[in-house]
Amino acid sequence: MKVLKEIVDQWGFVNSIQIQELEKHFPDTPLIIRWGGMPREKRLASEVEERIAHVEEINQDYVRDVFIQSEHMAKLREVLGVKI
């Protein structure tokens, strides 16, 4: 739960350590990968690390950031009782 609170405090942005935590404890969490040039991509937390590694390994693109979709953030805030 701590990782979810941290993500809410960061306005939905997820760092690499938090991605690992989500992958372990909440693997079905949908995340958005924002690439440098490619279109945004929606992936489950369990797939994000591997996808980023693959794209960067073949020098196809780089990651700008990873975040939780706004609709899901609203639900997460509601469940955690966090007000904006």
C-alpha positions in Angstrom: 0.0 0.0 0.0 2.9 2.3 0.6 3.9 2.3 -3.0 0.3 3.3 -4.0 0.4 6.2 -1.7 3.8 7.3 -3.1 2.4 7.1 -6.6 -0.7 9.2 -5.7 1.6 11.8 -4.1 3.6 11.9 -7.4 0.4 12.6 -9.4 0.4 9.2 -10.9 4.0 9.0 -12.1 5.8 5.8 -11.4 9.6 5.4 -11.1 11.6 2.2 -11.8 11.6 1.0 -8.2 7.8 1.5 -7.9 7.3 -0.4 -11.2 9.1 -3.4 -9.6 6.8 -3.1 -6.5 3.7 -2.9 -8.7 4.9 -5.9 -10.8 5.4 -7.9 -7.6 2.2 -6.9 -5.6 -0.2 -5.5 -8.2 0.9 -7.1 -11.5 -2.4 -6.3 -13.3 -2.2 -2.6 -12.8 -2.5 -0.8 -16.2 0.3 1.7 -16.8 1.0 4.1 -19.6 4.5 4.3 -21.1 5.2 7.6 -22.7 8.0 7.2 -25.3 10.2 9.8 -26.8 8.8 9.4 -30.3 6.5 6.4 -30.4 2.8 6.7 -29.4 1.9 6.1 -25.8 1.5 2.5 -24.9 -0.8 0.9 -22.3 0.8 -2.2 -20.6 0.2 -4.1 -17.4 2.7 -3.5 -14.6 3.9 -7.1 -15.1 4.9 -6.2 -18.7 6.4 -2.7 -18.4 10.0 -3.5 -17.4 10.4 -6.1 -20.1 8.8 -3.9 -22.8 11.0 -0.9 -21.9 14.2 -3.0 -21.9 13.3 -4.5 -25.3 12.6 -1.1 -26.9 15.7 0.5 -25.5 17.9 -2.5 -26.3 17.1 -2.3 -30.0 17.5 1.5 -29.9 14.0 2.0 -31.1 13.1 4.7 -28.6 13.6 5.9 -25.1 11.1 6.3 -22.2 10.0 9.7 -21.1 8.0 8.5 -18.2 5.5 5.9 -16.9 2.2 6.8 -15.2 -1.2 5.6 -14.2 -4.0 6.6 -16.5 -6.1 9.5 -15.1 -9.3 7.5 -14.8 -7.5 4.9 -12.7 -5.8 7.6 -10.6 -9.2 9.0 -9.7 -10.4 5.6 -8.5 -7.2 5.1 -6.6 -7.6 8.5 -4.8 -11.2 7.6 -4.1 -10.2 4.2 -2.5 -7.4 5.7 -0.5 -9.5 8.7 0.6 -7.1 11.2 -0.9 -8.6 14.6 -1.9 -7.1 16.9 -4.5 
